Amino acid sequence: MSAAASPRPGRRGNDSDEVRERILTAFSEKARRSGTRSIVMGELAAELRMSATTLYKHFGSKDDIVTALVERWAEDLAESQAAMPRDRKFDSAAEGLMHWAKAWSQKVSEYSPAFWDDIERDHPEAFRIFEDEVGKWRRMGANLLRPSIRKDLHADTALANLNLILDNAPRPEFCERLGVTRREAIETSIAIWARGALENAGKLHPITTTHKKKR
């Protein structure tokens, strides 16, 4: 075969990447709103004007798409933290914690509670990636916060309480009962913890809320 007749793997690779991106984007838009269980792969293919065979050529199953989404979510979370200037100095550990809390609450709130429930129930590999990412950030945060925990408190108990906040503050039933968004619930709960558990936490900026107080 002559050089002129040789296939162009670069172009073919670009086309494949573009198709994968279209599938991921369309799936993500649906999953953000209503989770993964309600998404039918055949209907997704039809909306993208491709055959189910083409869709499965790029992703072997719904589980593969969900895993790719959670991998991207984890990468985006890491990038959001890496984007912070390395030489930035916070006035206190509490201020640094609240900077992290805002980034975390934003990333968690990108997807509906149904999405996170669905990956825990139906997509073990994606949930493992999520759990690994959460565990990594919690260990990193614990190492940074431990020296600033009030000396009259048991550090491990204080950190265990912070983990309980991270587990429970985003829960829909908690947020609905209080009439707040998940972001408000996470940031407010962490701010309360910081003011009670950390030294020099008095200068934290107040949390901005959008809900109306119930009469």
Rosetta constraint file for C-alpha pairs under 8 A:
AtomPair CA 1 CA 5 HARMONIC 6.35 0.50
AtomPair CA 1 CA 6 HARMONIC 6.72 0.50
AtomPair CA 2 CA 6 HARMONIC 6.47 0.50
AtomPair CA 8 CA 12 HARMONIC 6.45 0.50
AtomPair CA 9 CA 13 HARMONIC 5.83 0.50
AtomPair CA 10 CA 14 HARMONIC 6.20 0.50
AtomPair CA 11 CA 15 HARMONIC 6.19 0.50
AtomPair CA 12 CA 16 HARMONIC 6.23 0.50
AtomPair CA 13 CA 17 HARMONIC 6.22 0.50
AtomPair CA 14 CA 18 HARMONIC 6.18 0.50
AtomPair CA 15 CA 19 HARMONIC 6.31 0.50
AtomPair CA 16 CA 20 HARMONIC 6.24 0.50
AtomPair CA 16 CA 58 HARMONIC 7.77 0.50
AtomPair CA 17 CA 21 HARMONIC 6.10 0.50
AtomPair CA 18 CA 22 HARMONIC 6.23 0.50
AtomPair CA 19 CA 23 HARMONIC 6.30 0.50
AtomPair CA 19 CA 58 HARMONIC 7.86 0.50
AtomPair CA 20 CA 24 HARMONIC 6.11 0.50
AtomPair CA 20 CA 58 HARMONIC 6.25 0.50
AtomPair CA 20 CA 59 HARMONIC 7.93 0.50
AtomPair CA 21 CA 25 HARMONIC 5.96 0.50
AtomPair CA 22 CA 26 HARMONIC 6.12 0.50
AtomPair CA 22 CA 48 HARMONIC 7.78 0.50
AtomPair CA 23 CA 27 HARMONIC 6.04 0.50
AtomPair CA 23 CA 48 HARMONIC 7.52 0.50
AtomPair CA 23 CA 55 HARMONIC 7.52 0.50
AtomPair CA 24 CA 28 HARMONIC 5.85 0.50
AtomPair CA 24 CA 65 HARMONIC 6.71 0.50
AtomPair CA 24 CA 68 HARMONIC 7.93 0.50
AtomPair CA 24 CA 69 HARMONIC 7.06 0.50
AtomPair CA 25 CA 29 HARMONIC 6.22 0.50
AtomPair CA 26 CA 30 HARMONIC 6.66 0.50
AtomPair CA 26 CA 44 HARMONIC 7.62 0.50
AtomPair CA 26 CA 48 HARMONIC 7.85 0.50
AtomPair CA 27 CA 31 HARMONIC 6.10 0.50
AtomPair CA 27 CA 39 HARMONIC 7.77 0.50
AtomPair CA 27 CA 44 HARMONIC 7.37 0.50
AtomPair CA 27 CA 65 HARMONIC 7.82 0.50
AtomPair CA 28 CA 32 HARMONIC 5.90 0.50
AtomPair CA 28 CA 69 HARMONIC 7.21 0.50
AtomPair CA 29 CA 33 HARMONIC 6.91 0.50
AtomPair CA 30 CA 34 HARMONIC 6.32 0.50
AtomPair CA 30 CA 35 HARMONIC 7.13 0.50
AtomPair CA 30 CA 36 HARMONIC 7.74 0.50
AtomPair CA 30 CA 39 HARMONIC 7.23 0.50
AtomPair CA 31 CA 35 HARMONIC 4.27 0.50
AtomPair CA 31 CA 36 HARMONIC 5.25 0.50
AtomPair CA 31 CA 39 HARMONIC 7.56 0.50
AtomPair CA 31 CA 111 HARMONIC 7.03 0.50
AtomPair CA 31 CA 112 HARMONIC 7.49 0.50
AtomPair CA 31 CA 115 HARMONIC 6.08 0.50
AtomPair CA 32 CA 110 HARMONIC 6.62 0.50
AtomPair CA 32 CA 111 HARMONIC 4.16 0.50
AtomPair CA 32 CA 112 HARMONIC 5.25 0.50
AtomPair CA 32 CA 115 HARMONIC 6.67 0.50
AtomPair CA 33 CA 111 HARMONIC 6.76 0.50
AtomPair CA 33 CA 112 HARMONIC 5.53 0.50
AtomPair CA 33 CA 115 HARMONIC 7.94 0.50
AtomPair CA 34 CA 38 HARMONIC 6.98 0.50
AtomPair CA 34 CA 112 HARMONIC 6.40 0.50
AtomPair CA 34 CA 114 HARMONIC 5.98 0.50
AtomPair CA 34 CA 115 HARMONIC 6.65 0.50
AtomPair CA 35 CA 39 HARMONIC 7.79 0.50
AtomPair CA 35 CA 111 HARMONIC 7.90 0.50
AtomPair CA 35 CA 112 HARMONIC 6.55 0.50
AtomPair CA 35 CA 113 HARMONIC 7.58 0.50
AtomPair CA 35 CA 114 HARMONIC 4.68 0.50
AtomPair CA 35 CA 115 HARMONIC 3.71 0.50
AtomPair CA 35 CA 116 HARMONIC 7.42 0.50
AtomPair CA 35 CA 117 HARMONIC 7.89 0.50
AtomPair CA 35 CA 118 HARMONIC 6.32 0.50
AtomPair CA 36 CA 66 HARMONIC 7.92 0.50
AtomPair CA 36 CA 114 HARMONIC 7.80 0.50
AtomPair CA 36 CA 115 HARMONIC 5.98 0.50
AtomPair CA 36 CA 118 HARMONIC 6.22 0.50
AtomPair CA 36 CA 119 HARMONIC 7.74 0.50
AtomPair CA 37 CA 118 HARMONIC 6.76 0.50
AtomPair CA 39 CA 43 HARMONIC 7.76 0.50
AtomPair CA 39 CA 44 HARMONIC 7.29 0.50
AtomPair CA 40 CA 44 HARMONIC 6.23 0.50
AtomPair CA 41 CA 45 HARMONIC 6.19 0.50
AtomPair CA 41 CA 52 HARMONIC 7.38 0.50
AtomPair CA 41 CA 62 HARMONIC 7.10 0.50
AtomPair CA 42 CA 46 HARMONIC 6.29 0.50
AtomPair CA 42 CA 52 HARMONIC 5.81 0.50
AtomPair CA 43 CA 47 HARMONIC 6.21 0.50
AtomPair CA 44 CA 48 HARMONIC 6.31 0.50
AtomPair CA 45 CA 49 HARMONIC 6.14 0.50
AtomPair CA 45 CA 50 HARMONIC 5.28 0.50
AtomPair CA 45 CA 51 HARMONIC 5.83 0.50
AtomPair CA 45 CA 52 HARMONIC 5.49 0.50
AtomPair CA 45 CA 55 HARMONIC 6.32 0.50
AtomPair CA 46 CA 50 HARMONIC 5.94 0.50
AtomPair CA 46 CA 51 HARMONIC 6.81 0.50
AtomPair CA 46 CA 52 HARMONIC 7.75 0.50
AtomPair CA 50 CA 54 HARMONIC 6.33 0.50
AtomPair CA 50 CA 55 HARMONIC 7.02 0.50
AtomPair CA 51 CA 55 HARMONIC 6.49 0.50
AtomPair CA 52 CA 56 HARMONIC 6.13 0.50
AtomPair CA 53 CA 57 HARMONIC 6.10 0.50
AtomPair CA 54 CA 58 HARMONIC 6.83 0.50
AtomPair CA 55 CA 59 HARMONIC 6.27 0.50
AtomPair CA 56 CA 60 HARMONIC 4.77 0.50
AtomPair CA 56 CA 61 HARMONIC 6.54 0.50
AtomPair CA 59 CA 64 HARMONIC 5.81 0.50
AtomPair CA 59 CA 65 HARMONIC 6.23 0.50
AtomPair CA 60 CA 64 HARMONIC 6.30 0.50
AtomPair CA 61 CA 65 HARMONIC 6.83 0.50
AtomPair CA 62 CA 66 HARMONIC 6.33 0.50
AtomPair CA 63 CA 67 HARMONIC 6.11 0.50
AtomPair CA 63 CA 123 HARMONIC 6.00 0.50
AtomPair CA 63 CA 126 HARMONIC 7.83 0.50
AtomPair CA 64 CA 68 HARMONIC 6.23 0.50
AtomPair CA 65 CA 69 HARMONIC 6.24 0.50
AtomPair CA 66 CA 70 HARMONIC 6.27 0.50
AtomPair CA 66 CA 119 HARMONIC 7.74 0.50
AtomPair CA 66 CA 123 HARMONIC 7.40 0.50
AtomPair CA 66 CA 126 HARMONIC 6.45 0.50
AtomPair CA 67 CA 71 HARMONIC 6.12 0.50
AtomPair CA 67 CA 123 HARMONIC 7.66 0.50
AtomPair CA 67 CA 125 HARMONIC 6.56 0.50
AtomPair CA 67 CA 126 HARMONIC 4.44 0.50
AtomPair CA 67 CA 129 HARMONIC 7.95 0.50
AtomPair CA 68 CA 72 HARMONIC 6.23 0.50
AtomPair CA 68 CA 126 HARMONIC 7.89 0.50
AtomPair CA 69 CA 73 HARMONIC 6.13 0.50
AtomPair CA 70 CA 74 HARMONIC 6.13 0.50
AtomPair CA 70 CA 126 HARMONIC 5.99 0.50
AtomPair CA 70 CA 129 HARMONIC 7.05 0.50
AtomPair CA 70 CA 130 HARMONIC 6.69 0.50
AtomPair CA 71 CA 75 HARMONIC 6.26 0.50
AtomPair CA 71 CA 126 HARMONIC 7.59 0.50
AtomPair CA 71 CA 129 HARMONIC 6.89 0.50
AtomPair CA 71 CA 130 HARMONIC 7.99 0.50
AtomPair CA 72 CA 76 HARMONIC 6.09 0.50
AtomPair CA 73 CA 77 HARMONIC 6.24 0.50
AtomPair CA 73 CA 107 HARMONIC 7.65 0.50
AtomPair CA 74 CA 78 HARMONIC 6.31 0.50
AtomPair CA 74 CA 129 HARMONIC 7.94 0.50
AtomPair CA 74 CA 130 HARMONIC 7.17 0.50
AtomPair CA 74 CA 133 HARMONIC 6.46 0.50
AtomPair CA 75 CA 79 HARMONIC 6.17 0.50
AtomPair CA 76 CA 80 HARMONIC 6.09 0.50
AtomPair CA 77 CA 81 HARMONIC 6.57 0.50
AtomPair CA 77 CA 103 HARMONIC 7.61 0.50
AtomPair CA 77 CA 104 HARMONIC 7.47 0.50
AtomPair CA 77 CA 107 HARMONIC 6.74 0.50
AtomPair CA 78 CA 82 HARMONIC 6.13 0.50
AtomPair CA 79 CA 83 HARMONIC 5.92 0.50
AtomPair CA 80 CA 84 HARMONIC 7.21 0.50
AtomPair CA 80 CA 103 HARMONIC 7.07 0.50
AtomPair CA 81 CA 100 HARMONIC 7.60 0.50
AtomPair CA 81 CA 103 HARMONIC 7.63 0.50
AtomPair CA 82 CA 86 HARMONIC 7.94 0.50
AtomPair CA 84 CA 88 HARMONIC 7.36 0.50
AtomPair CA 90 CA 95 HARMONIC 6.04 0.50
AtomPair CA 90 CA 96 HARMONIC 5.79 0.50
AtomPair CA 91 CA 95 HARMONIC 6.50 0.50
AtomPair CA 91 CA 96 HARMONIC 7.99 0.50
AtomPair CA 92 CA 96 HARMONIC 6.58 0.50
AtomPair CA 92 CA 200 HARMONIC 6.40 0.50
AtomPair CA 92 CA 201 HARMONIC 6.87 0.50
AtomPair CA 93 CA 97 HARMONIC 6.07 0.50
AtomPair CA 93 CA 144 HARMONIC 7.71 0.50
AtomPair CA 93 CA 145 HARMONIC 6.37 0.50
AtomPair CA 93 CA 148 HARMONIC 6.47 0.50
AtomPair CA 93 CA 198 HARMONIC 7.44 0.50
AtomPair CA 93 CA 201 HARMONIC 7.75 0.50
AtomPair CA 94 CA 98 HARMONIC 6.25 0.50
AtomPair CA 94 CA 191 HARMONIC 7.96 0.50
AtomPair CA 94 CA 194 HARMONIC 5.66 0.50
AtomPair CA 94 CA 195 HARMONIC 7.57 0.50
AtomPair CA 94 CA 198 HARMONIC 6.55 0.50
AtomPair CA 94 CA 199 HARMONIC 7.95 0.50
AtomPair CA 94 CA 200 HARMONIC 7.54 0.50
AtomPair CA 94 CA 201 HARMONIC 5.45 0.50
AtomPair CA 94 CA 204 HARMONIC 7.15 0.50
AtomPair CA 95 CA 99 HARMONIC 6.33 0.50
AtomPair CA 95 CA 201 HARMONIC 7.51 0.50
AtomPair CA 95 CA 204 HARMONIC 6.21 0.50
AtomPair CA 96 CA 100 HARMONIC 6.45 0.50
AtomPair CA 97 CA 101 HARMONIC 6.08 0.50
AtomPair CA 97 CA 141 HARMONIC 7.95 0.50
AtomPair CA 97 CA 194 HARMONIC 7.83 0.50
AtomPair CA 98 CA 102 HARMONIC 6.19 0.50
AtomPair CA 98 CA 187 HARMONIC 7.17 0.50
AtomPair CA 98 CA 190 HARMONIC 7.32 0.50
AtomPair CA 98 CA 191 HARMONIC 6.86 0.50
AtomPair CA 99 CA 103 HARMONIC 6.66 0.50
AtomPair CA 100 CA 104 HARMONIC 6.05 0.50
AtomPair CA 101 CA 105 HARMONIC 5.89 0.50
AtomPair CA 101 CA 186 HARMONIC 7.20 0.50
AtomPair CA 101 CA 187 HARMONIC 5.90 0.50
AtomPair CA 101 CA 190 HARMONIC 7.17 0.50
AtomPair CA 102 CA 106 HARMONIC 6.13 0.50
AtomPair CA 102 CA 183 HARMONIC 7.61 0.50
AtomPair CA 102 CA 187 HARMONIC 6.45 0.50
AtomPair CA 103 CA 107 HARMONIC 6.33 0.50
AtomPair CA 104 CA 108 HARMONIC 6.14 0.50
AtomPair CA 105 CA 109 HARMONIC 5.99 0.50
AtomPair CA 105 CA 182 HARMONIC 7.18 0.50
AtomPair CA 105 CA 183 HARMONIC 4.96 0.50
AtomPair CA 105 CA 186 HARMONIC 6.14 0.50
AtomPair CA 105 CA 187 HARMONIC 7.02 0.50
AtomPair CA 106 CA 110 HARMONIC 6.42 0.50
AtomPair CA 106 CA 183 HARMONIC 6.46 0.50
AtomPair CA 107 CA 111 HARMONIC 7.92 0.50
AtomPair CA 109 CA 182 HARMONIC 6.49 0.50
AtomPair CA 109 CA 183 HARMONIC 6.65 0.50
AtomPair CA 111 CA 115 HARMONIC 6.17 0.50
AtomPair CA 111 CA 116 HARMONIC 7.44 0.50
AtomPair CA 112 CA 116 HARMONIC 7.05 0.50
AtomPair CA 113 CA 117 HARMONIC 6.21 0.50
AtomPair CA 113 CA 171 HARMONIC 7.33 0.50
AtomPair CA 113 CA 172 HARMONIC 6.71 0.50
AtomPair CA 114 CA 118 HARMONIC 5.96 0.50
AtomPair CA 115 CA 119 HARMONIC 6.33 0.50
AtomPair CA 116 CA 120 HARMONIC 6.37 0.50
AtomPair CA 117 CA 121 HARMONIC 6.33 0.50
AtomPair CA 118 CA 122 HARMONIC 5.64 0.50
AtomPair CA 118 CA 123 HARMONIC 7.20 0.50
AtomPair CA 119 CA 123 HARMONIC 4.62 0.50
AtomPair CA 119 CA 124 HARMONIC 6.82 0.50
AtomPair CA 119 CA 126 HARMONIC 6.43 0.50
AtomPair CA 119 CA 127 HARMONIC 5.60 0.50
AtomPair CA 120 CA 124 HARMONIC 6.47 0.50
AtomPair CA 120 CA 127 HARMONIC 5.46 0.50
AtomPair CA 123 CA 127 HARMONIC 6.14 0.50
AtomPair CA 124 CA 128 HARMONIC 6.00 0.50
AtomPair CA 125 CA 129 HARMONIC 6.39 0.50
AtomPair CA 126 CA 130 HARMONIC 6.30 0.50
AtomPair CA 127 CA 131 HARMONIC 6.02 0.50
AtomPair CA 128 CA 132 HARMONIC 5.98 0.50
AtomPair CA 129 CA 133 HARMONIC 6.15 0.50
AtomPair CA 130 CA 134 HARMONIC 6.14 0.50
AtomPair CA 131 CA 135 HARMONIC 5.93 0.50
AtomPair CA 132 CA 136 HARMONIC 6.08 0.50
AtomPair CA 133 CA 137 HARMONIC 6.39 0.50
AtomPair CA 134 CA 138 HARMONIC 6.12 0.50
AtomPair CA 135 CA 139 HARMONIC 6.12 0.50
AtomPair CA 136 CA 140 HARMONIC 6.21 0.50
AtomPair CA 137 CA 141 HARMONIC 5.94 0.50
AtomPair CA 138 CA 142 HARMONIC 5.98 0.50
AtomPair CA 138 CA 163 HARMONIC 7.83 0.50
AtomPair CA 139 CA 143 HARMONIC 6.30 0.50
AtomPair CA 140 CA 144 HARMONIC 6.46 0.50
AtomPair CA 141 CA 145 HARMONIC 5.99 0.50
AtomPair CA 142 CA 146 HARMONIC 5.74 0.50
AtomPair CA 142 CA 159 HARMONIC 6.76 0.50
AtomPair CA 143 CA 147 HARMONIC 7.78 0.50
AtomPair CA 144 CA 148 HARMONIC 7.97 0.50
AtomPair CA 145 CA 149 HARMONIC 6.48 0.50
AtomPair CA 146 CA 155 HARMONIC 6.40 0.50
AtomPair CA 148 CA 198 HARMONIC 5.63 0.50
AtomPair CA 148 CA 199 HARMONIC 5.77 0.50
AtomPair CA 149 CA 153 HARMONIC 7.10 0.50
AtomPair CA 149 CA 155 HARMONIC 6.30 0.50
AtomPair CA 149 CA 158 HARMONIC 7.83 0.50
AtomPair CA 149 CA 197 HARMONIC 5.68 0.50
AtomPair CA 149 CA 198 HARMONIC 4.49 0.50
AtomPair CA 149 CA 199 HARMONIC 6.08 0.50
AtomPair CA 150 CA 155 HARMONIC 7.95 0.50
AtomPair CA 150 CA 197 HARMONIC 5.88 0.50
AtomPair CA 150 CA 198 HARMONIC 5.34 0.50
AtomPair CA 150 CA 199 HARMONIC 5.39 0.50
AtomPair CA 153 CA 157 HARMONIC 7.92 0.50
AtomPair CA 153 CA 158 HARMONIC 7.08 0.50
AtomPair CA 153 CA 197 HARMONIC 7.40 0.50
AtomPair CA 154 CA 158 HARMONIC 6.28 0.50
AtomPair CA 155 CA 159 HARMONIC 6.20 0.50
AtomPair CA 156 CA 160 HARMONIC 6.05 0.50
AtomPair CA 157 CA 161 HARMONIC 6.27 0.50
AtomPair CA 158 CA 162 HARMONIC 6.47 0.50
AtomPair CA 158 CA 197 HARMONIC 6.68 0.50
AtomPair CA 159 CA 163 HARMONIC 6.36 0.50
AtomPair CA 160 CA 164 HARMONIC 6.40 0.50
AtomPair CA 161 CA 165 HARMONIC 6.39 0.50
AtomPair CA 162 CA 166 HARMONIC 6.36 0.50
AtomPair CA 162 CA 190 HARMONIC 7.29 0.50
AtomPair CA 162 CA 193 HARMONIC 6.94 0.50
AtomPair CA 163 CA 167 HARMONIC 6.17 0.50
AtomPair CA 164 CA 168 HARMONIC 6.04 0.50
AtomPair CA 165 CA 169 HARMONIC 5.38 0.50
AtomPair CA 165 CA 186 HARMONIC 7.51 0.50
AtomPair CA 165 CA 189 HARMONIC 6.69 0.50
AtomPair CA 165 CA 190 HARMONIC 7.09 0.50
AtomPair CA 166 CA 170 HARMONIC 7.31 0.50
AtomPair CA 166 CA 186 HARMONIC 7.05 0.50
AtomPair CA 167 CA 171 HARMONIC 7.83 0.50
AtomPair CA 168 CA 174 HARMONIC 7.68 0.50
AtomPair CA 169 CA 174 HARMONIC 6.75 0.50
AtomPair CA 169 CA 175 HARMONIC 7.39 0.50
AtomPair CA 169 CA 182 HARMONIC 7.18 0.50
AtomPair CA 169 CA 185 HARMONIC 5.57 0.50
AtomPair CA 169 CA 186 HARMONIC 5.32 0.50
AtomPair CA 169 CA 189 HARMONIC 6.99 0.50
AtomPair CA 170 CA 174 HARMONIC 7.34 0.50
AtomPair CA 170 CA 175 HARMONIC 6.92 0.50
AtomPair CA 170 CA 182 HARMONIC 5.01 0.50
AtomPair CA 170 CA 183 HARMONIC 7.58 0.50
AtomPair CA 170 CA 185 HARMONIC 6.52 0.50
AtomPair CA 170 CA 186 HARMONIC 6.23 0.50
AtomPair CA 171 CA 175 HARMONIC 6.44 0.50
AtomPair CA 171 CA 182 HARMONIC 7.57 0.50
AtomPair CA 172 CA 176 HARMONIC 5.89 0.50
AtomPair CA 172 CA 182 HARMONIC 7.57 0.50
AtomPair CA 173 CA 177 HARMONIC 6.02 0.50
AtomPair CA 174 CA 178 HARMONIC 6.47 0.50
AtomPair CA 175 CA 179 HARMONIC 5.82 0.50
AtomPair CA 175 CA 180 HARMONIC 5.19 0.50
AtomPair CA 175 CA 181 HARMONIC 6.06 0.50
AtomPair CA 175 CA 182 HARMONIC 6.19 0.50
AtomPair CA 175 CA 185 HARMONIC 6.50 0.50
AtomPair CA 176 CA 180 HARMONIC 6.52 0.50
AtomPair CA 176 CA 181 HARMONIC 7.92 0.50
AtomPair CA 179 CA 211 HARMONIC 6.65 0.50
AtomPair CA 180 CA 184 HARMONIC 6.07 0.50
AtomPair CA 180 CA 185 HARMONIC 6.35 0.50
AtomPair CA 180 CA 210 HARMONIC 7.76 0.50
AtomPair CA 180 CA 211 HARMONIC 5.88 0.50
AtomPair CA 181 CA 185 HARMONIC 6.21 0.50
AtomPair CA 181 CA 211 HARMONIC 7.91 0.50
AtomPair CA 182 CA 186 HARMONIC 6.12 0.50
AtomPair CA 183 CA 187 HARMONIC 6.06 0.50
AtomPair CA 184 CA 188 HARMONIC 5.76 0.50
AtomPair CA 184 CA 207 HARMONIC 7.80 0.50
AtomPair CA 184 CA 208 HARMONIC 7.85 0.50
AtomPair CA 184 CA 209 HARMONIC 6.33 0.50
AtomPair CA 185 CA 189 HARMONIC 5.93 0.50
AtomPair CA 186 CA 190 HARMONIC 6.13 0.50
AtomPair CA 187 CA 191 HARMONIC 6.05 0.50
AtomPair CA 187 CA 207 HARMONIC 7.15 0.50
AtomPair CA 188 CA 192 HARMONIC 6.23 0.50
AtomPair CA 188 CA 207 HARMONIC 6.35 0.50
AtomPair CA 189 CA 193 HARMONIC 6.31 0.50
AtomPair CA 190 CA 194 HARMONIC 6.04 0.50
AtomPair CA 191 CA 195 HARMONIC 6.17 0.50
AtomPair CA 191 CA 204 HARMONIC 7.90 0.50
AtomPair CA 191 CA 207 HARMONIC 7.91 0.50
AtomPair CA 192 CA 196 HARMONIC 6.32 0.50
AtomPair CA 193 CA 197 HARMONIC 5.83 0.50
AtomPair CA 193 CA 198 HARMONIC 7.94 0.50
AtomPair CA 194 CA 198 HARMONIC 5.30 0.50
AtomPair CA 194 CA 201 HARMONIC 6.44 0.50
AtomPair CA 195 CA 199 HARMONIC 7.85 0.50
AtomPair CA 195 CA 201 HARMONIC 5.12 0.50
AtomPair CA 195 CA 202 HARMONIC 6.51 0.50
